């Protein structure tokens, strides 16, 4: 019997908590239907009980508290809601408990914004991690030792797992069920919960907005110029002519503040503009390509796939709604 401890965090996203709980319970039902014993003992573990969430709309009664004797095989850290820094502080009592459980042999998985709690333990230092793309900028500032990857749906390293943003975390839950209960049970659960299992990238869902919460005014000026002139074939030399600083200094500062090289930033702005046009569905892929400043079809498709995870035509087919 594997003990699954799902944390009843303060500010917890109750939907993600309950989805994970139900998935492991459904895995038990699958096993029982085959004449096999249940594999998972699923408990909600809290620092106190009950825990209020959704502005007091719901109360969660924990099955067990962290000051009781708990020996978990797998700890699930659901997402937190609201202010993330405050959410970490409100749940700081879980941090040493998670570390102690991991050191005693437990594995640990975070879902979506639960990565902020997991990273606070230090267990993610020098490891890969995914979280919701909307929070990636804040995450990178808070946890500089963690290797945040924006495009993956999940990571698996040394008994530490992280799952992507929002419903993408369901892929991690199914992945964990496979690791513990086998592929047949995981496939069954993916069908019951209609999870698009096997998807490995969050890229199609990322909306690139640029990182501007820094104090480098010259870099901000360059960002604004790139975003305003996304239709042009803008070069780094043209940008620094407008900014008035040396190229090497500019490129170093730009990378430091935005997390992207200048050319990566230009490409991502162009791809985001292309995505918006493709979603409207009124223009062909080639028309959109020319509109965002590309002349070479192969180059455009390659860059588009790099940042969206699919071809321009597939993206248009997926997101264009003729009824709108």
C-alpha positions, -999 to 999 in steps of 0.1 A, spaced: 0 0 0 14 34 -11 6 63 12 -3 94 -9 -3 126 12 -20 155 -5 -13 188 13 -42 210 25 -23 242 20 -37 276 30 -48 294 -2 -49 260 -19 -66 256 -53 -93 231 -42 -100 219 -77 -65 206 -82 -63 191 -48 -96 172 -54 -87 162 -90 -54 145 -77 -72 128 -49 -99 114 -72 -74 102 -97 -56 80 -72 -89 67 -58 -100 59 -94 -67 39 -98 -78 19 -68 -112 12 -84 -95 1 -116 -73 -24 -97 -103 -37 -77 -122 -43 -109 -94 -66 -120 -95 -85 -88 -64 -68 -74 -61 -51 -40 -61 -13 -38 -26 2 -40 -31 38 -28 -40 50 7 -49 86 -1 -50 112 28 -53 150 29 -26 162 53 -27 197 68 -9 219 93 -43 226 110 -79 216 103 -102 228 90 -84 249 63 -104 276 47 -100 283 10 -116 303 -19 -121 333 5 -138 311 31 -163 295 6 -149 260 14 -135 243 45 -111 213 41 -110 188 69 -76 172 69 -73 134 75 -41 139 94 -19 168 106 18 172 100 26 170 137 12 135 138 33 105 127 31 104 90 52 82 67 44 92 31 55 74 0 44 103 -22 36 139 -13 14 159 -37 17 197 -34 -13 213 -50 -13 249 -64 -18 279 -42 -39 309 -51 -36 346 -49 -3 363 -39 24 337 -43 50 351 -19 23 354 8 11 319 0 46 305 6 48 323 39 14 311 50 25 275 43 61 278 56 54 251 83 52 225 55 87 233 43 107 214 69 81 186 70 84 180 32 122 180 35 121 155 64 97 132 45 119 133 14 150 125 34 131 96 49 124 82 14 92 99 3 89 113 -33 75 147 -38 54 162 -66 42 197 -72 12 206 -94 13 240 -112 19 268 -87 26 242 -60 62 245 -74 66 277 -53 62 256 -21 84 228 -33 111 253 -44 110 269 -9 122 235 5 155 237 -15 148 203 -29 145 218 -64 179 235 -63 199 227 -95 170 206 -107 145 211 -136 111 225 -128 79 235 -145 51 257 -133 24 279 -148 39 301 -175 21 332 -161 42 329 -129 76 320 -145 90 355 -142 82 357 -104 95 321 -99 128 329 -115 133 359 -93 125 340 -61 143 308 -69 175 315 -88 190 281 -82 161 262 -98 163 254 -136 129 265 -147 118 252 -181 88 268 -197 80 243 -224 77 210 -206 45 195 -192 64 177 -164 98 170 -149 111 139 -131 144 140 -113 157 122 -82 122 115 -68 111 151 -73 84 158 -98 68 190 -111 38 194 -133 28 222 -157 3 250 -153 -34 245 -146 -49 214 -161 -15 203 -175 -7 190 -141 -32 162 -147 -6 147 -170 18 145 -141 -8 128 -119 -14 101 -146 24 98 -150 27 91 -113 -1 65 -114 18 48 -142 50 47 -121 33 32 -92 4 11 -107 15 4 -142 7 16 -177 -27 -2 -180 -41 16 -149 -27 49 -161 -43 45 -195 -76 37 -178 -74 68 -156 -65 90 -185 -96 78 -203 -119 82 -173 -107 118 -167 -102 125 -204 -66 136 -200 -46 141 -232 -19 118 -219 14 118 -237 15 155 -243 49 167 -233 49 204 -241 31 235 -226 43 256 -255 9 259 -274 -6 276 -243 21 301 -235 13 338 -241 46 357 -244 43 391 -228 80 399 -222 96 405 -189 95 442 -180 94 443 -142 131 453 -141 147 487 -136 169 488 -167 154 516 -188 175 511 -219 165 474 -220 128 484 -216 133 509 -244 146 481 -266 117 458 -257 92 485 -266 109 491 -299 110 453 -307 73 450 -299 63 480 -319 83 470 -350 75 433 -350 66 436 -387 101 447 -396 133 427 -400 149 445 -371 186 439 -364 205 442 -331 226 470 -347 194 490 -354 182 486 -319 215 497 -303 216 527 -326 183 538 -310 195 530 -275 230 544 -277 250 518 -258 276 493 -269 265 460 -284 282 436 -260 270 456 -229 235 458 -243 233 421 -251 246 412 -217 221 435 -199 192 424 -222 198 387 -214 201 394 -177 168 413 -175 146 394 -199 159 359 -197 162 359 -236 189 369 -260 179 399 -282 172 375 -312 152 352 -291 131 381 -279 125 393 -315 115 358 -325 91 353 -296 74 387 -302 70 378 -339 56 343 -331 31 358 -306 19 383 -332 16 354 -357 -4 334 -332 -29 362 -327 -34 365 -365 -37 327 -370 -64 326 -343 -85 350 -363 -83 327 -392 -87 353 -419 -52 350 -434 -32 322 -449 0 310 -431 21 328 -458 2 360 -454 8 359 -416 44 350 -422 50 381 -444 30 403 -419 54 394 -390 85 401 -411 96 367 -424 103 360 -460 115 324 -458 88 299 -452 111 272 -437 127 297 -413 92 309 -401 78 275 -396 109 264 -377 108 294 -353 71 291 -349 73 254 -339 102 262 -316 80 285 -295 45 272 -300 52 234 -301 33 230 -334 33 241 -370 15 274 -380 -11 254 -399 -18 231 -370 -20 261 -347 -45 278 -369 -66 247 -372 -66 242 -334 -75 277 -323 -95 293 -352 -132 292 -345 -152 299 -376 -183 305 -356 -168 335 -338 
